[in-house]
Amino acid sequence: MRGLIGAGPSWVRSTARAASTATAVFAAVVLFAAGCGTGGTGARDEGPAHADSVASAPAAAASARPSRTPDRVDAVRLVKADPAVSAEVKRDLKPCVADEYPVDVSYGNLTRGAVDDVVVNVLTCGDAVGVGSYVYREQGGSYVNVFSAEEPPVYAEIDRGDLVVTHQVYERGDPVSSPSGENVITYRWGPGRFTEKYRTHNDYGQVAGTEPSPAPAG
């Protein structure tokens, strides 16, 4: 499966209806992990390449702005303490093996802050289906939830300064392991929130998907 991280300060892995842009501010504990393992960044590993993966020049330039990578966070505790995360996701977020949780964590400069943002994907244990994707922005020593998507299957990643969220699409009769396609939505920060910029649909098994189109006005 994509990734497991251990609970507590000893192990932290570096890594959809887009429900809402949550602005709930809460104090989340940042743990300093000595000797933590880094086994991946949570990049997606299924489906065709996205036509919108090449970011525009302004986004690329903005993402080059220096920012500090935060000390590794306890992603499980962060999600469970977040009032913007649904009770269902919190209830189902349990260890898969021993104290290892199905959570992918990525760090990157999405909101142009002084400290890199934290992207957390919560997955299922058995088949690694994404059930929740969240972006946290550091503010005054605490983390603020600035993006949530909880319509599975969903997975969020950082692409050259943009937030790219993939929703897999299932037709009637599709097994969990074989979706029919995917919707890929690119979000960009500013001012003060993520806004949709591009949307692409890819049908699996076909030669090519549709070209990315701008988000509808309004």
C-alpha positions as CSV (number, residue, x, y, z in Angstrom):
1,M,0.0,0.0,0.0
2,R,1.1,3.6,-0.3
3,G,2.4,4.4,3.1
4,L,2.2,3.6,6.8
5,I,3.5,5.7,9.6
6,G,4.1,4.8,13.1
7,A,2.2,6.5,15.9
8,G,3.9,8.7,18.5
9,P,7.2,10.6,18.4
10,S,9.4,7.6,17.5
11,W,8.0,7.0,14.0
12,V,6.8,9.6,11.6
13,R,6.7,9.0,7.9
14,S,7.5,11.8,5.6
15,T,5.8,11.4,3.2
16,A,-13.9,13.6,-2.5
17,R,-16.3,16.0,-2.9
18,A,-13.9,18.9,-2.3
19,A,-15.9,19.4,0.8
20,S,-14.8,22.8,2.0
21,T,-12.0,25.2,2.6
22,A,-12.0,24.9,6.3
23,T,-10.6,27.7,8.4
24,A,-10.8,26.1,11.8
25,V,-7.7,27.0,13.7
26,F,-6.6,24.5,16.3
27,A,-3.5,23.9,18.3
28,A,-1.8,20.8,16.9
29,V,1.2,19.2,18.6
30,V,4.3,19.3,16.5
31,L,6.6,16.4,17.4
32,F,10.3,16.5,16.9
33,A,11.3,13.0,15.6
34,A,14.8,11.9,16.1
35,G,16.0,9.5,13.5
36,C,12.6,9.3,11.7
37,G,12.3,7.1,8.6
38,T,11.6,8.7,5.3
39,G,10.2,6.1,2.9
40,G,8.4,8.1,0.2
41,T,6.5,11.3,-0.5
42,G,3.0,9.8,-1.2
43,A,3.1,10.3,-5.0
44,R,0.3,8.5,-6.8
45,D,1.2,5.3,-8.5
46,E,-1.9,4.5,-10.7
47,G,-3.6,5.9,-13.7
48,P,-2.3,7.8,-16.8
49,A,-0.1,10.9,-16.6
50,H,-2.0,14.1,-16.2
51,A,-2.0,16.7,-19.0
52,D,-2.1,19.4,-16.4
53,S,1.0,18.3,-14.6
54,V,3.1,21.1,-16.1
55,A,2.5,24.1,-13.9
56,S,2.4,27.6,-15.3
57,A,5.4,29.9,-15.1
58,P,4.0,32.1,-12.3
59,A,3.3,29.1,-10.2
60,A,6.7,27.7,-10.8
61,A,8.3,31.0,-9.9
62,A,6.3,31.3,-6.7
63,S,7.1,27.8,-5.6
64,A,10.8,28.6,-5.9
65,R,10.4,31.1,-3.1
66,P,12.5,29.8,-0.1
67,S,10.5,28.3,2.7
68,R,11.6,26.2,5.7
69,T,10.7,22.5,6.0
70,P,8.9,22.1,9.3
71,D,9.9,19.5,11.9
72,R,8.1,16.3,11.1
73,V,4.6,16.3,12.5
74,D,2.6,13.5,14.1
75,A,0.1,13.3,11.2
76,V,-2.3,10.9,13.0
77,R,-2.6,13.2,16.0
78,L,-2.9,16.2,13.7
79,V,-5.9,14.7,11.8
80,K,-7.6,13.4,15.0
81,A,-7.4,16.8,16.6
82,D,-8.7,18.6,13.6
83,P,-12.4,19.7,13.9
84,A,-12.7,20.0,10.2
85,V,-12.1,16.2,9.7
86,S,-15.2,14.1,9.7
87,A,-16.1,11.8,12.6
88,E,-16.1,8.9,10.1
89,V,-12.5,9.4,9.0
90,K,-11.4,9.8,12.6
91,R,-13.2,6.7,13.7
92,D,-11.7,4.6,10.8
93,L,-8.2,5.9,11.3
94,K,-6.7,2.9,13.1
95,P,-3.4,1.0,12.9
96,C,-3.1,-1.5,10.1
97,V,-0.1,-3.4,11.5
98,A,1.2,-2.9,15.0
99,D,1.3,0.9,15.5
100,E,1.6,1.7,11.8
101,Y,-1.2,4.0,10.4
102,P,-2.3,4.3,6.7
103,V,-1.3,7.9,6.3
104,D,0.8,9.6,3.7
105,V,2.5,12.9,4.5
106,S,4.1,15.4,2.2
107,Y,5.7,18.8,2.8
108,G,5.9,21.6,0.3
109,N,5.3,25.3,-0.3
110,L,1.7,25.6,-1.4
111,T,0.5,28.7,0.4
112,R,3.6,30.9,0.0
113,G,4.3,30.9,3.7
114,A,7.6,31.0,5.6
115,V,7.2,27.3,6.5
116,D,6.3,24.5,4.2
117,D,2.7,23.3,4.3
118,V,1.7,19.7,5.3
119,V,-0.4,17.5,3.0
120,V,-2.0,14.5,4.7
121,N,-3.7,11.7,2.9
122,V,-5.7,9.1,5.0
123,L,-6.0,5.7,3.3
124,T,-7.7,2.4,4.0
125,C,-5.6,-0.4,5.2
126,G,-6.5,-3.2,2.9
127,D,-6.5,-1.6,-0.6
128,A,-5.0,1.9,0.1
129,V,-8.1,3.8,-1.1
130,G,-7.9,7.5,-0.1
131,V,-10.7,8.5,2.2
132,G,-9.5,12.0,3.1
133,S,-7.0,14.6,1.9
134,Y,-6.1,17.7,4.0
135,V,-3.7,20.6,3.7
136,Y,-2.4,22.3,6.9
137,R,-0.8,25.7,7.0
138,E,1.5,26.8,9.8
139,Q,0.2,29.9,11.6
140,G,1.7,31.2,14.8
141,G,3.1,27.8,15.9
142,S,-0.1,25.9,15.2
143,Y,-1.5,24.3,12.1
144,V,-4.6,25.6,10.3
145,N,-6.7,23.3,8.0
146,V,-7.0,25.2,4.7
147,F,-8.2,22.4,2.5
148,S,-10.3,19.2,3.0
149,A,-11.6,16.6,0.5
150,E,-13.4,13.6,1.9
151,E,-15.2,12.0,-1.1
152,P,-13.3,8.7,-1.7
153,P,-11.4,7.6,-3.5
154,V,-9.4,10.8,-3.2
155,Y,-5.7,11.6,-3.1
156,A,-3.8,15.0,-2.9
157,E,-0.3,15.8,-3.9
158,I,2.0,18.8,-4.5
159,D,2.9,19.6,-8.1
160,R,5.3,22.5,-8.6
161,G,3.6,24.7,-6.1
162,D,0.0,23.7,-7.0
163,L,-2.3,21.3,-5.1
164,V,-3.4,18.5,-7.4
165,V,-6.4,16.4,-6.1
166,T,-7.4,13.2,-7.9
167,H,-10.8,11.6,-7.5
168,Q,-11.0,8.1,-9.0
169,V,-14.3,7.3,-10.9
170,Y,-16.1,4.0,-10.7
171,E,-18.8,2.7,-13.1
172,R,-21.3,0.2,-12.0
173,G,-19.6,-3.2,-11.4
174,D,-16.0,-1.8,-11.2
175,P,-14.0,-3.5,-8.5
176,V,-12.2,-1.3,-6.0
177,S,-8.9,-2.2,-7.6
178,S,-10.0,-1.1,-11.1
179,P,-11.7,2.3,-11.4
180,S,-12.9,3.4,-14.9
181,G,-11.2,6.7,-14.8
182,E,-10.3,9.8,-12.7
183,N,-11.0,13.5,-12.3
184,V,-7.9,15.5,-11.7
185,I,-8.4,19.0,-10.2
186,T,-5.6,21.6,-9.9
187,Y,-5.9,24.2,-7.1
188,R,-3.8,27.3,-6.6
189,W,-3.5,29.4,-3.4
190,G,-4.6,33.0,-3.2
191,P,-5.8,35.1,-1.8
192,G,-6.3,33.3,1.5
193,R,-7.7,30.1,0.1
194,F,-7.3,27.5,-2.6
195,T,-9.2,28.1,-5.9
196,E,-9.8,25.6,-8.7
197,K,-7.7,26.4,-11.8
198,Y,-7.9,23.3,-14.0
199,R,-9.9,20.1,-14.3
200,T,-9.1,17.0,-16.3
201,H,-10.9,13.7,-16.8
202,N,-8.9,10.6,-17.8
203,D,-10.6,7.4,-18.9
204,Y,-8.4,4.4,-18.0
205,G,-7.5,2.1,-20.8
206,Q,-8.0,4.7,-23.5
207,V,-5.2,6.3,-25.5
208,A,-5.6,9.8,-24.0
209,G,-7.8,11.8,-21.7
210,T,-9.3,15.2,-22.2
211,E,-7.2,18.3,-22.3
212,P,-7.2,20.3,-19.1
213,S,-9.9,23.0,-19.1
214,P,-10.1,26.2,-16.9
215,A,-12.4,26.0,-13.9
216,P,-15.8,27.5,-14.6
217,A,-16.2,31.1,-13.7
218,G,-17.8,31.9,-10.4
